[in-house]
């Protein structure tokens, strides 16, 4: 279960995370000023760790507009039969270029996004996957238009 302080922490880390040498101090100060809860940056960080450990928070990090930085995103979808699924998933999970990775209940069951600066890096990785005996087709779906998708889940107190 989430208590009100957990919800406040989750609301703050989702939106407007401070770029600051001590971001958890800044966030703890916001909670202290707006809610009456008194907490330190270390207590805020401990709360974040607890939320992650309990499965309420999966990832905390920046999201950059990859285009101006010279990167492209390609959504890939693979037919990964049960007998090779774990091996393929491990290969995908080890790559730092992978920003999203999902398993779907369908014939085309493994979906991931590969963010790359050179097409050759994507081509080489997909060649590795295609070399796994038993893998089915792998589809490349490069982004042609960028849509700003902003998902913030405001948790009511």
Secondary structure, 3 states (H helix, E strand, C coil): CCCHHHHHHHHHHHCCCCCCCCHHHHHHHHHHHHHCCCCCHHHHHHHHHHHHHCCCCCCCCCCCCCHHHCCEEEEEEECCCHHHHHHHHHHHHCCCCEEEEEECCCCCCEEEEEEECCHHHHHHHHHHHHCCCCCCCEEEEECCCCCCCCCCCCCCC
